[in-house]
Amino acid sequence: MSSSTSSKPSVLSSAPRPDPTLLVQPTAEQQHLLDRIALQRERIHARRVARAQSQAIALNTEPAMGGVDESFALRAAGFAREHPLAVLGVVGIAAVAGPRRLIRWAGVLLPMVMRLRR
């Protein structure tokens, strides 16, 4: 095996570069088209940057509590975190009603809730 491939000059390096002074100026229609292409490239680049930013933000934020696939305890904790005044109101009503009434109403409401979940 000979190393004749390394002695050949590269096609890219041996190609003559055009002289910038010899380039032809575009016509008005061609320049208009080139301007439109440049604007489109800028829009595409801005759209890609915005999408990358939104994906980075979505990955960095923690998922919201209370999703449909989560357990009842996690959903209840998420609800309590989002609506502290409503939870405080329910706890206050429960404290005023007393434990005997709460047990009685739980015996009535729990079967209804269990039927709705099916």
C-alpha positions as a printed Julia matrix, in Angstrom:
118×3 Matrix{Float64}:
   0.0    0.0    0.0
   1.32   3.37  -0.93
   0.49   6.68   0.56
  -0.4    8.25  -2.76
  -3.7    9.54  -1.41
  -1.94  11.83   1.03
   0.19  13.39  -1.7
  -2.85  14.52  -3.7
  -3.98  18.04  -2.91
  -7.42  18.46  -1.48
 -10.14  19.56  -3.88
 -11.46  22.1   -1.41
  -8.11  23.77  -0.8
  -7.13  23.91  -4.46
 -10.39  25.46  -5.68
  -9.91  29.12  -6.54
 -11.94  31.52  -4.46
 -13.96  34.1   -6.34
 -12.78  37.67  -6.08
 -15.4   39.7   -4.14
 -14.88  42.68  -6.41
 -15.97  40.61  -9.41
 -19.34  39.55  -7.93
 -22.41  40.78  -9.8
 -24.8   42.98  -7.87
 -28.34  41.5   -7.66
 -31.19  43.16  -9.46
 -33.99  44.84  -7.5
 -36.2   41.74  -7.77
 -33.37  39.48  -6.69
 -32.52  41.75  -3.78
 -36.19  41.77  -2.72
 -36.16  37.97  -2.77
 -32.89  37.85  -0.81
 -34.37  40.22   1.79
 -37.44  38.0    2.15
 -35.22  34.95   2.6
 -33.2   36.75   5.27
 -36.38  37.75   7.15
 -37.67  34.18   6.98
 -34.38  32.86   8.36
 -34.57  35.35  11.23
 -38.16  34.29  12.02
 -37.2   30.62  11.98
 -34.23  31.28  14.24
 -36.36  33.3   16.68
 -39.0   30.56  16.71
 -36.36  27.92  17.49
 -34.92  30.01  20.31
 -38.4   30.61  21.79
 -39.23  26.89  21.58
 -35.96  25.95  23.25
 -36.66  28.44  26.04
 -40.19  27.16  26.6
 -38.94  23.57  26.71
 -36.24  24.52  29.23
 -38.83  26.27  31.4
 -41.17  23.28  31.17
 -38.39  20.91  32.25
 -37.33  23.1   35.16
 -40.79  23.61  36.67
 -42.08  20.92  38.95
 -45.37  19.3   37.98
 -48.49  20.78  39.52
 -50.01  18.94  42.44
 -53.44  17.45  41.99
 -53.12  15.64  38.68
 -55.72  13.08  37.65
 -53.26  10.17  37.84
 -52.11  10.95  41.37
 -53.42   9.39  44.56
 -56.23  10.95  46.57
 -53.81  12.09  49.28
 -51.6   13.93  46.76
 -54.62  15.53  45.1
 -55.96  16.62  48.5
 -52.58  18.09  49.44
 -52.48  19.96  46.12
 -55.98  21.3   46.68
 -55.07  22.4   50.21
 -51.99  24.18  48.9
 -53.97  25.98  46.17
 -57.04  26.83  48.3
 -55.98  27.39  51.91
 -59.01  29.53  52.83
 -61.49  26.92  51.61
 -59.73  24.21  53.62
 -59.69  26.47  56.68
 -63.42  27.05  56.27
 -64.17  23.32  56.05
 -62.04  22.61  59.12
 -63.83  25.38  61.0
 -67.27  24.01  60.1
 -66.14  20.52  61.12
 -64.93  21.83  64.48
 -68.25  23.6   65.11
 -70.33  20.59  64.02
 -68.57  18.21  66.36
 -67.34  14.65  65.94
 -70.73  12.93  66.36
 -72.31  14.87  63.46
 -69.22  14.4   61.3
 -69.37  10.62  61.73
 -73.09  10.63  60.94
 -72.64  12.74  57.78
 -69.64  10.65  56.71
 -71.86   7.56  56.9
 -74.31   9.26  54.52
 -71.87  10.96  52.14
 -69.18   8.29  51.75
 -71.42   5.76  49.98
 -72.57   8.5   47.58
 -68.99   9.53  46.81
 -67.93   5.92  46.28
 -70.73   5.43  43.75
 -69.68   8.54  41.85
 -66.1    7.3   41.56
 -67.16   4.14  39.71
